[in-house]
């Protein structure tokens, strides 16, 4: 996956099925998501967040899984967004980049104070059907 293939989030939101970039299956996405959860600074919930709209330095930012994020030094790929389990903790946006073809994960992730969050939008959830219906 090269940076040329990636783009910044579109202005309108289109809900997608849960995934983690570069994962090839739902199971692999979930395992990758769990691995990224260990990088969150504060313990996260199990919520699968696709897009986070927040304010930083007086400017509105949009981070979305599978799209680019710029941290003032480089373009990064958003791999996961984590809601903090504690209402006083911060959101974590896990990002990676590929300088010279090597995977680099930003540590710590981007931290967003809860009061700066305008909107958090989730991935679609698989429909649960009852047997016999």
NORJOZI-V826369 format. One record per pair of residues at least 6 apart in sequence whose C-alpha atoms are under 8 Angstrom apart, sorted by the first residue. I is the first residue (numbers start at 1). J is the second residue. D is the distance in Angstrom with one decimal. If there is no record, write none. Layout:
BEGIN
i=I j=J d=D
i=I j=J d=D
END
This chain:
BEGIN
i=1 j=22 d=7.8
i=2 j=98 d=7.7
i=6 j=66 d=7.9
i=6 j=67 d=6.3
i=6 j=68 d=6.6
i=7 j=67 d=5.7
i=7 j=68 d=5.7
i=8 j=67 d=5.2
i=8 j=68 d=4.7
i=8 j=69 d=6.7
i=9 j=62 d=6.9
i=9 j=63 d=6.9
i=9 j=64 d=6.2
i=9 j=67 d=5.5
i=9 j=68 d=6.9
i=15 j=50 d=7.7
i=15 j=122 d=7.4
i=15 j=123 d=5.9
i=15 j=124 d=6.1
i=16 j=50 d=7.9
i=16 j=123 d=5.6
i=16 j=124 d=5.8
i=17 j=123 d=5.6
i=17 j=124 d=5.0
i=17 j=125 d=6.9
i=17 j=126 d=7.8
i=18 j=26 d=7.6
i=18 j=29 d=7.7
i=18 j=48 d=7.2
i=18 j=50 d=7.7
i=18 j=123 d=5.2
i=18 j=124 d=6.5
i=18 j=125 d=7.4
i=19 j=26 d=6.7
i=19 j=29 d=5.3
i=19 j=30 d=7.6
i=20 j=29 d=4.9
i=20 j=30 d=7.7
i=20 j=32 d=6.8
i=20 j=33 d=6.6
i=20 j=65 d=7.3
i=20 j=66 d=7.3
i=20 j=79 d=5.8
i=20 j=80 d=6.9
i=21 j=29 d=7.8
i=21 j=65 d=7.5
i=21 j=66 d=5.7
i=21 j=79 d=6.0
i=23 j=29 d=5.2
i=23 j=32 d=7.5
i=33 j=80 d=6.6
i=36 j=80 d=6.9
i=36 j=94 d=6.9
i=37 j=43 d=7.9
i=37 j=44 d=6.9
i=37 j=82 d=7.2
i=39 j=94 d=7.5
i=39 j=107 d=7.4
i=39 j=108 d=7.3
i=39 j=109 d=7.3
i=40 j=82 d=7.0
i=40 j=92 d=5.5
i=40 j=93 d=7.8
i=40 j=94 d=7.4
i=40 j=108 d=7.6
i=40 j=109 d=6.8
i=41 j=90 d=8.0
i=41 j=92 d=6.8
i=41 j=108 d=7.0
i=41 j=109 d=7.5
i=41 j=111 d=8.0
i=42 j=84 d=6.0
i=42 j=85 d=7.7
i=42 j=89 d=6.3
i=42 j=90 d=6.8
i=42 j=91 d=7.7
i=42 j=92 d=7.7
i=43 j=84 d=5.9
i=43 j=85 d=5.8
i=43 j=86 d=7.7
i=44 j=82 d=5.7
i=44 j=83 d=5.4
i=44 j=84 d=4.3
i=44 j=85 d=4.8
i=45 j=82 d=7.1
i=45 j=83 d=5.8
i=45 j=84 d=5.9
i=45 j=85 d=4.9
i=47 j=82 d=7.3
i=47 j=83 d=6.8
i=47 j=122 d=7.5
i=48 j=81 d=7.5
i=48 j=82 d=7.5
i=48 j=122 d=5.8
i=48 j=123 d=6.0
i=49 j=80 d=7.5
i=49 j=81 d=5.6
i=49 j=82 d=6.7
i=49 j=83 d=7.6
i=49 j=120 d=6.7
i=49 j=121 d=5.8
i=49 j=122 d=4.2
i=49 j=123 d=5.9
i=50 j=64 d=5.6
i=50 j=65 d=5.5
i=50 j=80 d=7.6
i=50 j=81 d=6.9
i=50 j=120 d=7.7
i=50 j=121 d=5.8
i=50 j=122 d=4.9
i=50 j=123 d=5.1
i=51 j=62 d=7.1
i=51 j=63 d=5.7
i=51 j=64 d=4.2
i=51 j=65 d=6.6
i=51 j=81 d=7.5
i=51 j=120 d=5.8
i=51 j=121 d=5.1
i=51 j=122 d=6.8
i=52 j=62 d=5.8
i=52 j=63 d=5.3
i=52 j=64 d=6.4
i=52 j=81 d=7.5
i=52 j=117 d=7.3
i=52 j=118 d=7.7
i=52 j=119 d=5.9
i=52 j=120 d=4.6
i=52 j=121 d=6.4
i=53 j=60 d=7.1
i=53 j=61 d=5.7
i=53 j=62 d=4.6
i=53 j=63 d=6.5
i=53 j=117 d=6.1
i=53 j=118 d=5.4
i=53 j=119 d=5.1
i=53 j=120 d=6.4
i=54 j=60 d=5.8
i=54 j=61 d=5.3
i=54 j=62 d=6.6
i=54 j=112 d=7.5
i=54 j=116 d=5.4
i=54 j=117 d=4.3
i=54 j=118 d=5.1
i=54 j=119 d=6.9
i=55 j=61 d=5.9
i=55 j=116 d=5.2
i=55 j=117 d=6.6
i=55 j=118 d=7.4
i=56 j=116 d=7.2
i=63 j=69 d=6.4
i=63 j=78 d=7.0
i=63 j=93 d=7.8
i=64 j=78 d=6.3
i=64 j=81 d=7.9
i=65 j=77 d=7.7
i=65 j=78 d=4.8
i=65 j=79 d=5.3
i=65 j=80 d=5.8
i=65 j=81 d=7.2
i=66 j=77 d=6.4
i=66 j=78 d=5.6
i=66 j=79 d=6.2
i=67 j=77 d=5.7
i=67 j=78 d=5.8
i=68 j=75 d=6.1
i=68 j=76 d=5.4
i=68 j=77 d=4.6
i=68 j=78 d=6.0
i=69 j=75 d=5.6
i=69 j=76 d=5.1
i=69 j=77 d=6.1
i=69 j=78 d=6.4
i=69 j=95 d=7.8
i=70 j=76 d=6.0
i=75 j=97 d=7.2
i=76 j=95 d=5.7
i=76 j=96 d=5.3
i=76 j=97 d=4.9
i=77 j=95 d=5.3
i=77 j=96 d=5.2
i=77 j=97 d=6.0
i=78 j=93 d=7.0
i=78 j=94 d=6.0
i=78 j=95 d=4.5
i=78 j=96 d=6.7
i=79 j=93 d=7.8
i=79 j=94 d=5.6
i=79 j=95 d=5.5
i=79 j=96 d=7.1
i=80 j=93 d=6.1
i=80 j=94 d=5.2
i=80 j=95 d=7.3
i=81 j=91 d=7.4
i=81 j=92 d=5.8
i=81 j=93 d=4.5
i=81 j=94 d=6.2
i=82 j=91 d=5.7
i=82 j=92 d=5.1
i=82 j=93 d=6.4
i=83 j=90 d=7.6
i=83 j=91 d=5.1
i=83 j=92 d=6.9
i=84 j=90 d=6.0
i=84 j=91 d=5.5
i=84 j=92 d=7.6
i=87 j=114 d=7.5
i=88 j=114 d=7.3
i=89 j=113 d=7.1
i=89 j=114 d=7.0
i=90 j=111 d=6.0
i=90 j=112 d=5.4
i=90 j=113 d=4.6
i=90 j=114 d=5.5
i=91 j=111 d=5.7
i=91 j=112 d=4.9
i=91 j=113 d=6.3
i=91 j=114 d=6.5
i=92 j=109 d=5.9
i=92 j=110 d=5.7
i=92 j=111 d=4.9
i=92 j=112 d=6.5
i=93 j=109 d=5.5
i=93 j=110 d=5.0
i=93 j=111 d=6.5
i=93 j=112 d=7.9
i=94 j=105 d=7.7
i=94 j=106 d=7.1
i=94 j=109 d=4.9
i=94 j=110 d=6.6
i=95 j=105 d=6.0
i=95 j=106 d=5.9
i=95 j=109 d=6.5
i=95 j=110 d=7.7
i=96 j=103 d=6.8
i=96 j=104 d=5.4
i=96 j=105 d=4.3
i=96 j=106 d=6.0
i=97 j=103 d=6.0
i=97 j=104 d=5.4
i=97 j=105 d=6.6
i=98 j=104 d=6.1
END
